[in-house]
């Protein structure tokens, strides 16, 4: 690879890294702004009724309190189990559940250092005689009634840029690990396949 190609490859990867960093920040900022506007819109009439005047900053304070209280109540214990149950119900809703579950999974891959392991590696999946690019997210053994314990792997296969896709459970034999790093795999998906290197090696 020439220095010119290496430069543009590094530049491309840094651009993708910037997207990965900015997208969760922008989504979080938008969500917080919407929450602040919603809470502030309800807090102002209440403060006018109770104190006969608007209290500057009450919307911001209530928003911070709501977010903190939500974290305290739903991070563990019975309410955490209730939240997990609600998430399962939401994910079972046709269309809505697919979109929500996929976005939640993908964003978890861009979140904390622990959750970054959601995308373990870039792989190729055999499906109906063709190979589909995807990201390995997990694996498990299935205890069958005949006593066999085959190994299956879970692969996220993007179908629309990176934020929508299919979660496939396939036999380990149908998953081909590659030498393409996850960052380069993301670039490949975002470029609609045009960023595929001329040579891919099976790991």
C-alpha positions as CSV (number, residue, x, y, z in Angstrom):
1,X,0.0,0.0,0.0
2,X,1.4,3.4,-1.1
3,X,1.8,6.3,1.4
4,X,-1.0,8.1,-0.4
5,X,-3.3,5.2,0.1
6,X,-2.3,4.8,3.8
7,X,-3.0,8.5,4.3
8,X,-6.5,8.3,2.9
9,X,-7.2,5.1,4.8
10,X,-6.1,6.8,8.1
11,X,-8.2,9.8,7.2
12,X,-11.2,7.7,6.4
13,X,-10.9,5.7,9.7
14,X,-10.6,8.9,11.7
15,X,-13.7,10.3,10.0
16,X,-15.6,7.1,10.9
17,X,-14.3,7.3,14.4
18,X,-15.5,10.9,14.6
19,X,-19.0,9.7,13.5
20,X,-19.0,7.0,16.1
21,X,-18.1,9.5,18.8
22,X,-20.5,12.2,17.7
23,X,-23.7,10.2,16.9
24,X,-24.3,9.1,20.5
25,X,-23.5,12.6,21.8
26,X,-25.9,14.3,19.3
27,X,-28.7,11.8,20.1
28,X,-28.2,12.2,23.8
29,X,-28.1,16.0,23.5
30,X,-31.3,16.0,21.4
31,X,-33.0,13.7,23.9
32,X,-32.0,15.9,26.8
33,X,-33.2,19.1,25.1
34,X,-36.5,17.5,24.3
35,X,-36.8,16.3,27.9
36,X,-35.9,19.7,29.2
37,X,-38.4,21.5,27.0
38,X,-41.1,19.0,28.0
39,X,-40.4,19.3,31.7
40,X,-39.9,23.1,31.6
41,X,-43.2,23.5,29.8
42,X,-45.1,21.7,32.6
43,X,-43.0,23.2,35.4
44,X,-43.7,26.8,34.6
45,X,-47.5,26.7,35.1
46,X,-47.0,24.8,38.4
47,X,-44.5,27.3,39.7
48,X,-46.8,30.2,38.7
49,X,-49.7,28.5,40.5
50,X,-47.7,27.8,43.7
51,X,-45.4,30.8,43.9
52,X,-47.4,33.3,41.8
53,X,-44.3,33.8,39.6
54,X,-41.9,31.8,37.4
55,X,-38.8,30.6,39.1
56,X,-35.7,30.9,36.7
57,X,-33.9,27.5,36.2
58,X,-36.7,25.4,37.7
59,X,-37.1,23.4,34.4
60,X,-33.4,22.6,34.3
61,X,-33.4,21.6,38.0
62,X,-36.4,19.4,37.6
63,X,-34.9,17.8,34.5
64,X,-31.7,16.9,36.3
65,X,-33.7,15.6,39.3
66,X,-35.9,13.4,37.0
67,X,-32.9,11.9,35.1
68,X,-31.0,11.3,38.4
69,X,-34.1,9.7,40.0
70,X,-34.7,7.5,37.0
71,X,-31.1,6.3,37.2
72,X,-31.4,5.6,40.9
73,X,-34.7,3.8,40.6
74,X,-34.3,1.8,37.4
75,X,-30.6,0.8,37.6
76,X,-31.2,-2.1,40.0
77,X,-33.8,-4.0,42.0
78,X,-37.5,-4.7,41.2
79,X,-37.8,-1.6,39.0
80,X,-34.8,-2.7,36.9
81,X,-36.6,-6.0,36.3
82,X,-39.8,-4.2,35.4
83,X,-37.8,-2.0,32.9
84,X,-36.3,-5.1,31.3
85,X,-39.8,-6.6,31.0
86,X,-41.1,-3.5,29.3
87,X,-38.1,-3.6,26.9
88,X,-38.9,-7.2,26.1
89,X,-42.5,-6.3,25.4
90,X,-41.4,-3.4,23.2
91,X,-39.0,-5.6,21.2
92,X,-41.8,-8.1,20.6
93,X,-43.9,-5.5,18.8
94,X,-43.7,-6.0,15.0
95,X,-41.5,-3.4,13.1
96,X,-41.2,-1.2,16.2
97,X,-39.4,-4.0,18.1
98,X,-37.1,-4.7,15.2
99,X,-36.0,-1.1,14.8
100,X,-35.8,-0.4,18.6
101,X,-33.8,-3.6,19.3
102,X,-31.4,-3.1,16.5
103,X,-30.7,0.6,17.3
104,X,-30.3,-0.3,21.0
105,X,-27.8,-3.0,20.1
106,X,-25.8,-0.9,17.7
107,X,-25.7,2.1,20.0
108,X,-24.6,-0.1,22.9
109,X,-21.6,-1.0,20.6
110,X,-20.7,2.7,20.6
111,X,-21.2,3.3,24.3
112,X,-19.1,2.5,27.4
113,X,-15.8,0.6,27.1
114,X,-17.5,-2.6,28.3
115,X,-20.3,-2.4,25.7
116,X,-17.8,-1.6,22.9
117,X,-17.3,-5.4,22.8
118,X,-20.7,-5.7,21.3
119,X,-19.0,-5.7,17.9
120,X,-16.3,-8.4,18.5
121,X,-15.1,-8.7,14.9
122,X,-15.9,-8.2,11.3
123,X,-17.0,-11.5,9.6
124,X,-18.6,-12.9,6.5
125,X,-21.7,-15.0,6.8
126,X,-22.8,-17.8,4.4
127,X,-26.4,-17.3,3.5
128,X,-28.1,-19.1,0.6
129,X,-24.9,-19.5,-1.5
130,X,-23.8,-15.9,-0.9
131,X,-21.5,-14.1,1.6
132,X,-22.9,-11.3,3.7
133,X,-20.7,-8.9,5.6
134,X,-21.5,-8.5,9.3
135,X,-20.3,-8.1,12.9
136,X,-19.9,-10.9,15.3
137,X,-21.7,-10.0,18.6
138,X,-21.8,-13.2,20.5
139,X,-21.9,-17.0,20.5
140,X,-23.5,-19.8,22.5
141,X,-24.0,-23.6,22.6
142,X,-27.5,-25.1,22.1
143,X,-28.3,-28.0,24.4
144,X,-30.5,-30.1,22.0
145,X,-32.9,-32.8,23.1
146,X,-30.8,-35.5,21.3
147,X,-27.8,-34.6,23.6
148,X,-25.9,-32.7,20.9
149,X,-24.5,-29.3,21.8
150,X,-23.8,-27.4,18.5
151,X,-22.2,-24.0,18.6
152,X,-24.0,-21.0,17.1
153,X,-22.9,-17.5,16.6
154,X,-24.9,-14.2,16.6
155,X,-24.1,-11.8,13.8
156,X,-25.4,-8.4,13.1
157,X,-25.8,-7.9,9.4
158,X,-26.5,-4.2,8.4
159,X,-29.2,-3.7,5.7
160,X,-29.4,0.1,5.7
161,X,-26.0,1.9,6.3
162,X,-25.2,0.8,9.9
163,X,-28.3,1.5,12.1
164,X,-30.7,-1.0,10.7
165,X,-30.1,-4.6,10.0
166,X,-30.8,-8.3,10.8
167,X,-29.6,-10.2,13.9
168,X,-28.7,-13.7,12.6
169,X,-28.1,-16.9,14.6
170,X,-26.1,-19.2,12.4
171,X,-23.9,-22.3,12.8
172,X,-20.3,-21.5,13.6
173,X,-19.3,-23.2,10.4
174,X,-21.2,-20.6,8.4
175,X,-19.2,-17.7,9.9
176,X,-15.9,-16.8,8.3
177,X,-13.7,-14.6,10.6
178,X,-11.6,-12.0,8.7
179,X,-8.6,-9.9,9.2
180,X,-10.6,-6.7,8.6
181,X,-10.7,-4.6,11.8
182,X,-14.1,-3.5,13.1
183,X,-13.4,0.1,12.2
184,X,-12.6,-0.8,8.7
185,X,-15.7,-3.0,8.6
186,X,-17.8,0.0,9.6
187,X,-16.2,2.0,6.8
188,X,-16.9,-0.8,4.4
189,X,-20.6,-0.8,5.3
190,X,-21.0,3.0,5.2
191,X,-19.3,3.0,1.8
192,X,-21.8,0.4,0.4
193,X,-19.0,-2.0,0.0
194,X,-16.7,0.2,-2.1
195,X,-14.1,0.3,0.7
196,X,-13.5,-3.5,0.6
197,X,-9.7,-4.2,0.5
198,X,-8.4,-6.0,-2.6
199,X,-7.4,-9.0,-0.4
200,X,-9.2,-10.4,2.7
201,X,-7.6,-13.1,4.8
202,X,-9.5,-15.6,6.8
203,X,-8.4,-15.7,10.4
